[in-house]
Amino acid sequence: MRILAGILLVSLITLSACGAPSSAAPSARVLMEAPPLATRAQPAATTPSPKPTVYASPTTSTTPTPEATSTARQMKYRIVGYYPAWSNPPRDVAASELPGNMLTHVIYAFSSIDPKAHTCVYGAESVDKYHFKGLRQLKQKHPHVKVLIAIGGAEPSKVFSDMAAEEKSRQKFVKSCIDLYLGAYPDVFDGIDMDWEFPGVGTGTRTEDKENFTLLMKEFRRQLAERGQQKKRAYLLTAAVPAGPGLAQKYELKELSRVLDWFNLMTYDFHGVWSKESNFTAPLYRAKDDPYPVNNVDAAVQAYLKAGVLPHKITLGIPFYGRGWTTATADNHGLYQKLTQGKISGTAYTYRTLAENYVGKNDYKRFWSYGAKVPWLYNAAERVFITYEDPDSIGYKANYIVDQYLGGAMIWHLSSDESVLLRVLYERLAQ
């Protein structure tokens, strides 16, 4: 799914699923500053779908002492954050110091799969165990936080396809994952997040992967239920799934909706390092002149709803990073322009880096897309375009979650300190 090891694979596949651009001539209506959150429309008065599960949520204190624990209150929406194994404190936030007071769930990414034995294995054992210790400390400070282990990521799809092809190998794989993580670390892990990218896609995969993925998830659910009975506790089962409509058709979504606690919908990387023109990483809606009609959050969500997924089973993916490119021309403030080799080419940025060094600084100007509900930065002299999320765009996405009766937000990822963005989500979804 993801930046670094996983992001390129996801992005290349998502691009192929989203179709060719239309011939619309690009232009943009822009604003130097976005309208304040207070001016935004409230959710429409439509008939609500089944209410989401109520989660324990902490107090709003953002600086807990090491010995402090969260005082839980009720929270209707999930706020789920992925924490990648390559996080490297003190450069990155330590697992023990994650802002658990503003999270309901943390997903550790990733576990690997042995390509021959078809069993779960550590991604990097010493690194994983170091982070597991930090996650244990996080839960001691914030007992309401649930932690899941994500399995897969950048692992070749063929390996999962081979494993899932037979009942015995599915049973063996599921047992190995449960034993390795839930069995060995019962005070750390509360469930499994499956991140097979993607069934039926790539060399050596099978057309039967669509059905086999469902069977694999059912086997996880069966064994988790058995273990839950033995241990007298409930375990969570989720899956990371793609936003591209072509890829969504690779899943039995309605059936999976009955099996999974929720879907982590990867509504980002609609455009990335593979792109040939500048565009947004995670536009909420299609802007009027966007040449890609389905490369946006709303189109992805509506596709899942149409396929039979219950709204509260969708956790909306939100990127806590930006990307930059060099454009061939400076027209349209850099938006929808052909890319060229230059100073910047697919570079990733944290929001903190952008806020401190780019927004309104060093000849970078901030623009706002009324249609897409996202900002961008542009340096006309150097022709550098940067797509990113800021508090305003996060606010619109949080409002969308409420308006559409979705289950909550999923963040990729938590290794950098982005409490400014997280607080916007928390303050909107903790109501």
Secondary structure, DSSP 8 states (H G I E B T S, - for coil): --TTTTHHHHHHHHHHHS-------------SS---GGGS---------S----EEE--S-S---TT-----EEESSEEEEEEETT--TTTS--GGGS-GGG-SEEEEEEEEE-TTT--EE-SSHHHHHHHHHHHHHHHHH-TT-EEEEEEESSS-HHHHHHHHTSHHHHHHHHHHHIIIIIIT-TTT--EEEEE-S-TT-STT--TTHHHHHHHHHHHHHHHHHHHHHHHTS--EEEEEEE--HHHHTTS-HHHHHHH-SEEEEE---SS-TT-SB---SS-SS--TT-S-TT-SHHHHHHHHHHTT--GGGEEEEEESEEEEEEES--GGGGTT-BEEEEEEEEEEEEHHHHHHHTTTSTT-EEEEETTTTEEEEEETTTTEEEE---HHHHHHHHHHHHHTT--EEEEE--SS--HHHHHHHHHHHT-
